[in-house]
Amino acid sequence: MTSRQLFTIVTLFVIGVFGYAALAPSPASRPARFATEPSASPSPTGPPPAYDVRPLVQPQGRYLGVALSGAPQDMSRVDRFADLVGSKPNIITIYESFDDEFAAAEVRRVHRYGALPIVRWEPFKAKLKDIAAGRHDPYLVEFAVAVRRLNLPVALTIAHEMNGHWYSWGAHDNTAKEFVAAWRHIHAVFARADATNVIWTWTPNVVNPVPSVKLAPLYPGDAYVDWVGIDGYFTRRGEQTFDELFGPTITQVRKFTARPLLIVETGSEPGAMRRRAVDELFTALRKRPDLLGFVYFNQKGSGDWVIDSDRPALAAYRSGTAADPRIGFRVN
């Protein structure tokens, strides 16, 4: 049996589970995410309508998120971080490999906490051109159906930092056309499963370390993206102000889209610069209406980003949360 035949069979199964989906518009005719018409009424025999994520895409409040080792499996770690920084996070990061099952239990746990899960979907073993060609469609359909069945809001990044060279899906081993084709193909699979409870978060790395890789060719288009995410870290040898670190990337992005911004991953190395970095993040959040928030990577990785014992940085964090009443709204 060919992959295309198997995909057809699985797709028919999806239509059987979500019978009303057969009447849904095709991805090309599907209304834009920011359309003003109300959601369709629920079918008396089918599942409820997909969770309406539009209020979360353009929220009145602001997001203050965290990526923690061992969370959201152990939510006590999130509580401890909230105590340290003076505010409960309303975004919590979940990392998933492209061959993992959808982390439904973790997403449910995050939602109960009152936060939005942001799933970072990493295709370590799958080639972008194979994804675009449909060779992973049975897995994609299974994942999309699981997302729709859970029917809770999920922000989703796919192959983040694609403009870098440190991941297998990066710019050195893949073309911009392959990345865009893979992204659009995944989006189409989710649309056919009616998994519109997803906030599509296109997330490059800051352009500073890879200035020769332009972002515009990597952008799938506004029809396929709700948020522009950015990953960037404050380091001793690199940029140490918000404008220096994120400014060049935002300047490029604003040439091809006006979609809202979310800093999906950031942190600072220890020392006096960390307090300054935290101050810079909160200052930018207050001053930029297009910046929805930031997610602090409170783990050790390429550097020591853990803020737990850094009293000056924690003081800056608490001051920042106290100064902006928009921070900390409950997602549910």
C-alpha positions, 0 to 999 in steps of 0.5 A: 500500500502506498503512502498516498493510499494510506493517507486516503484511508485515514482521511476517510476515517477522519471524515467519518469521525467529524462528519460535518467536516465534509461540508467545510470549505477547502483551505483555499476558501477558508475565511481568514483567522481574523474574520468577524463572522461568528463560529458555525453552530454545533451540529446536533449529532457531531462534536462541538465547534472548534475552540475559538482562539481568536480572543487569544490571538489578539488578547486584551492582556499580555502573555508572560510565559515560561519553559521549565524542565519537568513541566508541565508534567510537574506543575509544582515547578510552575507554581514555584516559578510563579512565587519567585517572579510574582505572577502566574505564567499564562504560557507554558512550553511543551517540547515534542518531537515530530514522531511523538503522539500529541501531548494531550494530557500535558495540554489539558494540565496547562489549560486547567492551570489557566495558561496557553500551551505552546507546543514546539514541534521539532522534526528531528527525523523527518525531512521537510521535503518529505513532509511537504510531499505527504510522506508523513501524512498518516502521522500528521492526520493522527496528530491533527485529529488528536488536537481537534478531539481535545479541542483546547487552545494550542499555540504551535511552532513547527521547525523553529529557528529554521533560519539557523544552521544548528538544527537538521531542518535549518537553512544549511540543509533545506531551502526556503521553498521546502520549509514553506511547502512543509508548513503549508502542507501541515496547515492543510492537514489540520484544516481538513481535520477542522483543527482550527483550535491552533494558533500558528506561530512561525518562529525564526531565531533572531537574525543577528548570528545568521545575517545572510539568511533572509526571513521573507522567503521563509514566511508561509504567508498570513493565510497560514500564520497567526503570530510571529514568534522570535527566539533570542538570548541575551549573552555576554558576547552578543547583544545586551539590549532589546533593540540590539537583540530583537530590533533587526529581526522585527525590522525584517518581519515588518516588511512582509507582515503585520502579524502580532509578535511573541518572544517564544524563547528568551533568557539571559546569562548570569551577571549584571546583564540579566537584570538589565535584560529583564528590565528591557523585556518588560519595557518593550512589552509596555512600549510596543503594542504589537508585542504580546509577551515573552516566554522565559527559558528558565533552564540550562541549555546553550547557557545558564539561563536559570533565574531562580537564585538571581535576586536582582533579576527576580526583583526586576521581574516582580517590578515588571509584573507589578507595573503592567496590569495587563500581565497575567490574565487567565487563558480559560 
